Amino acid sequence: MLTLAFSIAFLLHLLNMSIAPMVNDIMSEMRLTHAEFGLIFSVAVLSLMLFRIPWGPLGDRIGYRNAFRIALPWVAILAVIRALSPSYVTFLVSHFLLGVGLAVVMPCLPLIVKEWAVGRPGFATGLYISGFAAGNAAALGLTPYLLELLSWRHVLLAYSGLAIILALLWWTLARSTARPTSGFQIRGLIAVLKDKYVWVLLLFMMASVGGYDTMAIWLPKILDVKELAPTLATLLPLGFFLAGPAVGLFSDKFHNTRTIVALLGIVSAAAIVGINYAPFPLLLLCIFVAGFATMGVLTIILAIPTHHQRLAPFAASVVGLISSLGNLMSLTMPVLFGYLIDVTGTFQASLFTLAALAGVMLIVSSRMSE
């Protein structure tokens, strides 16, 4: 079951990010502007943000097994339709509808951990989180090589084939003996949403995801300004990949969430500032540590609702809410980062602001947590 969870996380980032290396091919064939191509990514983020919230209560009510039985075939069908889209409008709409199915991933994967990893939720959460990083790396690293052999439509069809296989494997192999514990009790869910700890987790999520996504977008440009190879930015997702199991295992052993998050906040802020001034060998370490520390927090965030006494009955609903609203930081911080570059003429102020915001949010939130 944890292997299936890893595969689903892998598929999410593979399908979402694989069109990035296809930018020239898609723009040329469909005669798009850069803004029109950028809108494709925007509708994907919007779709995930909107539909993670309803998928959460639905997952709590019908169970993760049934939720993925609905969502994975939907994802497979829309992935095929996207690859065969005859026009920009149909491509855009199919990409948005693809996000409707993929939105199930964040809310419902914690329910697998809740049932199948009792006693080790941090490590199990870290394992499937590493699937996000692996999918991102495959989308950005493997796709350019496939494009040398195949058209972009055939590459997307190949990836949709993986979605079809995964849907069949889920229907064939997925097991669950757990029964939904919340029964979609509106009063209970409202009481949980009034819980201070849910909003502390949201602050964790905003700092973690917002900090990482902003660096992922702007780091290649920063390296180019430093006259270094932009490909060195792959050290950031490498840190992401290793952070999941490492931080998860550490949190299972020591259980002191407040201290771990505060330390990761300090380390991430220091690493992001270090990208400003660190000499070449040490700069690589700063990039790796920045990815490790910011995404290490994500492991803790997603593990907590699986065993927290008040949140566990509504784990999918809580994760759906905080992962949806947490993406607001991913929408605003990259814009602020770029604006500060325009105003100051350098990226130093942008990195200082990002480090301060992420570090302070994590440290202050850890002080507010239980």
Buried (B, 14 or more C-beta within 10 A) or exposed (E): BBEBBBBBBBBBBBBBBBBBBBBEBBBEEBEBEEEBBEBBBEBBBBBBBBBBBBBBBBBBBBBBBBBBBBBBBBBBBBBBBBBEBEEBEEBBBBBBBBBBBBBBBBBBBBBBBBBBBEEBBBBBBBBBBBBBBBBBBBBBEBBEEBBEEBBBBEBBBBBBBBBBEBBEBBEEEBEBEEEBEBEBBEEBBEEBEEBEBBBBBBBBBBBBBBBBBBBBBBBBBBBEEBEBEEEBBBBBBBBBBBBBBBBBBBBBEEEEBBEBBBBBBBBBBBBBBBBBEBEEEEBEBBBBBBBBBBBBBBBBBBBBBBBBEBBBBBBBBBBBBBBBBBBBBBBEBBEBBBEBBEEEEEBBBBBBBBBEBBBEBBBBBBEEBE
